Amino acid sequence: MTPTPHTDVLILGAGAAGLMAAIESGRRGRRTLVLDHADRAGKKILISGGGRCNFTNLHTTPENFLSANPHFAKSALARFTPQDFLALVEKHRIPFHEKTLGQLFCDRSAHDILNMLLRECAEANAQIQLSTTIQSVTKTGIGFHVETSQGPITTQSLVIATGGLSIPKMGATSFGYDLARQFNLEIIEPRPALVPLVFNSEDAANWCDLTGLSAEVIASVPAALSGKATAKPRTVRSTFREKALITHRGLSGPAILQISSYWHPGEPIELDLAPNRNITAPLLVPKARRDRTALSLALRTALPQRLADRWLRLHPFAALDRDPTNAALEEFERNLHAWRITPAGTEGYAKAEVTAGGVSTSELDAKTMQSRKVPGLYFIGEVVDVTGWLGGYNFQWAWASGAAAGQSA
């Protein structure tokens, strides 16, 4: 009878977190095997950053992440920093550049980052086996028995790096959550994050014909993610100053994607359409014109012409008054800085860059990413309830959590 193949560390998922875990595990001399159901590794890496892979952010801190436990990510992020990953990039002489807000991108292509990871895996003797589906996982006395489409495998340590539900066409599945539930681990309800928002019917009628127009805004929501359905939301406001874009269904752009991670159904968002500006101030000086033309010209200093004209049409109390009072202008100014919208929903996982929620951090050791209930079982990357902002933070979490597990498994 042929013995069942055995490996020290079996990693499910050949994405960013899984490959990093394999590199660190292999470097320790652990027999390491990575399995993935896709026909190639790192598919999500290749489409990230418009094909140039925003592989980290120089300004990464734990405050750039959402989680039911905002302190959980601190350990892994401190032990594998953006500078650590940058050293790997420079070792492989990959040309890169910094965009705004500390975002680092490849000069050429995301293939550079994937090829780097694959070379590091090869140098660490970590094996990668693709086009392999997982049929079952069973805990044994010394580890795990895993049935796959290519036959059974036993392993001492099992690392789950199967990602979230975002972008189903790339092969995203609920496997990681299902496995966590199999072992009675708590799951924070997954939801789309970094995702465009959809207008309600009234707002759609008012704005969607302006598709393609954008403006710099400050986007905010009244409450941040609490992580517990029964918990009261925190009262702090999460705010992002970046571009917002009107789409044929609602709102997108960096500011909207950022705030979407904090938004929950039924809640409003607020947009400041003229950040740090007083649009009506020129109309309040002595002998200044106060008619529609003057207000329109002032508004166009902050907004594209068509967007400014639409705002005036929908807020006519000052625009139609040939000589609006100071109070009317002040009200117009307040509304401009607090456009409140209650979205009908999001564009869903098909357009979401990441999945918020996931395996509860209360189930995991923050230093190693190992399950507190099931020795030898690890969860890393997007499958965990740690979600980064837009701008390279989610990749840094993948590298950091993958390294933490790889150094322990």
C-alpha positions in Angstrom: 0.0 0.0 0.0 1.4 3.4 -1.1 1.9 5.7 1.9 0.0 9.0 1.9 2.3 11.9 0.9 3.3 14.0 3.9 4.6 17.6 4.3 5.5 19.7 7.3 3.5 22.7 6.2 0.6 22.7 3.8 -0.6 26.1 2.6 -4.0 26.4 0.9 -3.9 29.4 -1.5 -1.1 30.6 -3.8 -1.9 34.3 -3.4 0.1 37.1 -1.7 -0.3 35.8 1.8 0.2 32.1 0.9 3.3 32.7 -1.1 4.9 34.8 1.7 4.1 32.1 4.2 5.7 29.5 2.0 8.9 31.6 1.6 9.3 32.0 5.4 8.4 28.4 6.1 10.7 27.0 3.5 13.6 29.2 4.7 13.2 27.4 8.1 13.9 24.1 6.4 10.2 23.0 6.7 8.9 20.8 3.9 6.4 23.2 2.4 3.7 22.7 -0.2 1.3 25.3 -1.6 -2.0 24.2 -3.2 -4.3 26.3 -5.3 -7.4 25.5 -7.3 -6.4 28.0 -10.0 -4.2 27.2 -13.0 -1.6 29.8 -12.0 -0.4 31.4 -8.8 -1.0 35.0 -7.8 -3.9 35.9 -10.1 -5.1 38.7 -7.9 -1.6 40.1 -7.7 -1.5 40.4 -11.4 -4.6 42.6 -11.7 -3.9 44.8 -8.8 -2.9 48.4 -9.1 -4.1 48.5 -12.7 -1.6 45.8 -13.5 1.3 47.5 -11.7 0.7 46.1 -8.2 0.5 48.7 -5.4 2.6 46.3 -3.3 2.8 48.2 -0.1 2.4 51.6 1.6 5.3 53.3 3.3 3.0 54.8 5.9 1.4 51.6 7.1 0.2 51.7 10.7 -2.4 49.6 12.6 -4.8 52.6 12.3 -5.0 51.9 8.5 -7.0 48.7 9.2 -10.5 47.7 10.2 -11.1 44.9 12.6 -13.4 44.0 15.5 -10.1 44.1 17.4 -8.2 47.1 16.2 -5.1 46.0 18.1 -4.8 42.6 16.6 -2.7 43.6 13.5 -0.1 45.4 15.5 2.2 42.4 16.2 2.4 41.1 12.6 2.8 44.6 11.1 5.6 45.5 13.5 7.5 42.3 12.8 7.3 42.5 9.0 7.2 46.1 7.8 7.0 47.8 4.4 10.8 48.3 4.6 11.2 44.5 5.0 9.2 43.9 1.8 10.9 46.8 0.0 14.3 45.1 0.8 13.0 42.0 -1.0 11.9 44.2 -4.0 15.3 45.9 -4.1 17.1 42.5 -3.8 15.5 41.5 -7.0 16.2 44.9 -8.6 12.6 45.5 -9.4 12.1 49.2 -10.5 9.3 50.9 -8.6 8.0 54.4 -7.9 6.0 56.1 -5.1 2.7 57.7 -5.9 0.7 59.8 -3.5 0.3 59.0 0.2 3.2 56.5 0.3 1.8 54.1 -2.3 4.5 52.0 -4.0 4.0 50.6 -7.5 6.0 48.6 -10.0 7.4 50.6 -12.9 6.8 47.8 -15.3 4.3 45.2 -14.3 2.8 43.3 -11.4 4.4 40.2 -13.0 7.7 41.5 -11.4 6.3 41.0 -7.9 4.8 37.6 -8.6 7.9 36.3 -10.3 9.9 37.6 -7.3 7.7 35.6 -4.9 7.9 32.5 -7.1 11.7 32.7 -7.2 11.9 33.1 -3.5 9.7 30.1 -3.0 11.9 28.0 -5.3 15.0 29.2 -3.4 13.4 28.1 -0.2 12.4 24.7 -1.7 8.7 25.5 -1.2 6.7 23.5 -3.7 3.6 24.9 -5.5 0.9 22.6 -7.0 -1.9 24.3 -9.0 -5.2 23.1 -10.5 -5.9 21.2 -7.2 -9.2 21.4 -5.3 -9.7 20.6 -1.7 -12.3 18.0 -1.0 -12.1 17.6 2.8 -9.9 18.4 5.8 -9.8 16.2 8.9 -7.9 16.8 12.1 -5.6 13.9 13.1 -3.6 13.3 16.2 -0.4 14.7 14.7 -1.8 17.2 12.2 -4.3 17.1 9.4 -5.4 14.7 6.6 -6.4 16.6 3.5 -8.2 15.0 0.5 -7.6 16.7 -2.8 -8.5 16.2 -6.4 -4.9 15.0 -6.9 -5.0 12.6 -3.9 -4.6 12.7 -0.1 -1.9 14.6 1.8 -1.1 14.7 5.5 0.6 17.6 7.1 1.7 18.8 10.5 0.6 22.4 10.0 -2.2 23.7 7.8 -2.2 27.4 6.7 -5.4 28.8 5.2 -4.7 31.6 2.7 -7.7 31.2 0.5 -8.8 34.9 0.5 -12.2 36.4 0.7 -15.3 36.6 -1.5 -14.2 39.6 -3.6 -14.0 39.2 -7.4 -15.7 35.8 -7.9 -14.6 35.7 -11.5 -11.0 35.4 -10.2 -12.0 32.2 -8.4 -12.9 33.6 -5.0 -14.9 31.2 -2.8 -16.1 30.8 0.8 -13.7 27.9 1.4 -11.7 29.6 4.2 -14.9 30.6 6.1 -16.4 27.2 5.6 -13.3 25.5 7.0 -13.2 27.9 10.0 -16.9 27.0 10.7 -16.0 23.3 10.4 -13.7 23.8 13.4 -16.2 26.0 15.3 -14.3 29.2 14.9 -16.2 32.5 15.0 -16.7 34.4 11.8 -17.4 38.1 11.6 -20.0 38.4 8.8 -18.1 39.0 5.5 -19.2 42.0 3.3 -17.8 43.8 0.3 -15.2 46.5 1.0 -13.4 49.0 -1.1 -16.4 48.9 -3.4 -18.5 51.4 -5.3 -21.8 52.5 -3.8 -25.1 52.5 -5.6 -27.5 55.5 -5.5 -31.1 55.1 -4.2 -33.7 55.8 -6.9 -34.1 59.5 -6.1 -30.4 60.2 -6.2 -29.9 58.1 -9.3 -32.5 60.3 -11.1 -30.8 63.4 -10.0 -27.1 62.5 -10.7 -26.5 59.5 -12.9 -26.6 61.4 -16.1 -23.4 63.1 -15.0 -21.5 59.9 -15.2 -17.8 60.5 -15.4 -17.6 63.7 -13.5 -15.4 63.8 -10.4 -14.4 66.2 -7.7 -12.1 66.2 -4.6 -14.3 65.6 -1.5 -14.1 64.7 2.1 -16.2 61.5 2.5 -17.3 60.4 6.0 -19.8 58.1 7.8 -21.1 58.7 11.3 -20.0 55.3 12.7 -17.0 53.1 12.2 -17.1 49.3 12.0 -17.7 47.8 15.4 -17.1 44.2 14.3 -19.9 42.9 16.5 -23.5 42.8 15.4 -24.6 43.4 18.9 -22.1 46.1 19.8 -22.9 49.8 19.6 -21.0 51.5 16.8 -18.2 53.8 17.8 -19.0 57.5 17.6 -15.8 58.5 15.9 -16.1 59.6 12.3 -14.0 58.0 9.6 -13.1 60.6 6.9 -11.1 60.4 3.6 -10.1 63.4 1.4 -9.7 62.1 -2.1 -11.6 62.1 -5.5 -15.2 60.9 -5.8 -16.6 59.9 -9.2 -20.2 59.7 -10.4 -20.9 56.5 -12.2 -23.9 55.2 -14.2 -25.2 53.6 -10.9 -23.8 55.6 -8.1 -20.5 56.8 -6.7 -16.9 55.5 -7.0 -13.4 56.9 -6.9 -10.9 56.6 -4.0 -12.8 58.6 -1.4 -15.9 56.4 -2.0 -14.0 53.1 -2.0 -12.4 54.1 1.2 -15.6 55.1 3.0 -17.4 52.0 1.7 -15.4 49.8 4.1 -17.0 51.7 7.0 -20.5 51.9 5.6 -23.3 49.6 6.6 -26.7 49.2 4.8 -29.2 51.8 5.9 -26.6 54.3 7.0 -25.9 57.6 5.3 -22.6 58.9 4.0 -21.7 62.6 3.9 -19.6 64.3 1.2 -18.0 67.7 1.7 -18.0 69.0 -1.9 -15.7 72.0 -1.2 -13.1 70.9 1.4 -11.6 73.7 3.4 -13.2 76.3 1.2 -15.9 78.9 1.7 -17.7 79.2 -1.6 -20.1 81.9 -0.6 -17.6 84.2 1.0 -17.2 86.4 -2.1 -20.9 87.0 -2.1 -20.9 88.3 1.5 -18.5 91.2 1.1 -20.1 94.6 0.8 -21.6 95.5 -2.6 -20.9 92.0 -4.0 -23.3 90.5 -6.5 -25.6 88.0 -5.0 -27.4 86.6 -8.0 -27.4 83.1 -9.6 -24.5 84.0 -11.9 -22.2 85.1 -9.0 -23.1 82.0 -7.0 -22.5 79.7 -10.1 -19.1 81.3 -10.7 -18.1 80.8 -7.1 -19.3 77.2 -7.1 -17.3 76.4 -10.3 -14.1 77.1 -8.4 -14.7 73.9 -6.5 -16.8 71.7 -8.9 -16.9 70.9 -12.6 -19.3 73.2 -14.4 -22.1 70.6 -15.0 -21.9 69.4 -11.4 -22.0 72.9 -10.1 -25.0 73.7 -12.3 -26.8 70.6 -11.2 -26.2 71.4 -7.5 -27.7 74.9 -8.1 -30.7 73.5 -9.8 -31.3 71.0 -6.9 -30.7 73.6 -4.2 -32.6 76.7 -5.5 -33.4 78.5 -2.3 -30.3 80.7 -2.8 -29.9 80.3 -6.6 -33.4 81.6 -7.4 -33.3 84.5 -5.0 -31.9 87.6 -6.8 -30.6 88.9 -3.5 -30.4 86.0 -1.0 -30.0 86.8 2.7 -26.8 86.1 4.6 -28.8 83.3 6.3 -29.7 81.7 3.0 -26.1 81.8 1.8 -25.0 80.3 5.1 -27.5 77.5 4.7 -26.3 76.9 1.1 -22.7 76.7 2.3 -23.6 74.2 5.1 -25.4 71.9 2.6 -22.4 72.1 0.3 -20.2 70.7 3.0 -22.6 68.0 4.2 -24.2 66.3 1.2 -25.9 63.4 2.9 -26.7 60.3 0.8 -28.2 57.0 1.9 -26.9 54.5 -0.7 -29.2 51.7 -1.8 -26.2 49.3 -1.5 -22.9 48.5 -3.0 -21.7 47.0 -6.4 -21.1 43.8 -4.5 -18.2 41.3 -4.4 -17.8 41.5 -8.2 -16.5 45.0 -7.9 -15.1 44.9 -4.4 -11.3 45.0 -4.1 -11.4 43.1 -0.8 -13.7 41.4 1.7 -14.3 42.9 5.2 -15.0 40.6 8.1 -13.8 37.0 8.1 -12.3 34.7 10.7 -12.5 36.5 14.1 -9.2 37.7 15.4 -10.3 36.5 18.9 -9.8 33.0 17.5 -6.2 33.6 16.5 -2.8 34.2 18.1 -1.7 37.7 17.0 2.0 36.7 16.9 1.7 33.5 14.9 -1.8 33.6 13.3 -2.4 30.1 14.7 -5.9 29.1 15.9 -6.3 29.1 19.7 -8.6 26.1 19.5 -7.0 24.0 16.9 -3.2 23.6 17.2 -1.5 23.6 13.8 -4.2 25.5 12.0 -3.4 29.0 10.8 -5.4 31.7 9.0 -3.7 34.6 7.1 -4.5 37.4 4.7 -7.9 38.4 3.5 -9.7 35.5 5.1 -9.0 37.1 8.5 -11.1 40.0 10.0 -8.4 42.5 9.2 -9.1 44.9 6.2 -6.8 47.6 5.0 -7.5 51.0 3.4 -7.0 51.5 -0.3 -3.4 52.1 -1.2 -1.2 49.0 -0.7 -2.3 48.3 2.9 -4.0 45.0 2.2 -0.9 43.7 0.5 1.2 44.7 3.5 -1.2 42.8 5.7 -0.8 39.8 3.4 3.0 39.9 3.6 3.0 40.5 7.4 0.4 37.9 8.3 1.9 35.4 5.9 5.4 36.0 7.3 4.0 35.5 10.9 2.5 32.2 10.1 5.5 31.0 8.0 7.8 31.7 10.9 5.8 29.6 13.2 4.1 26.8 11.2 
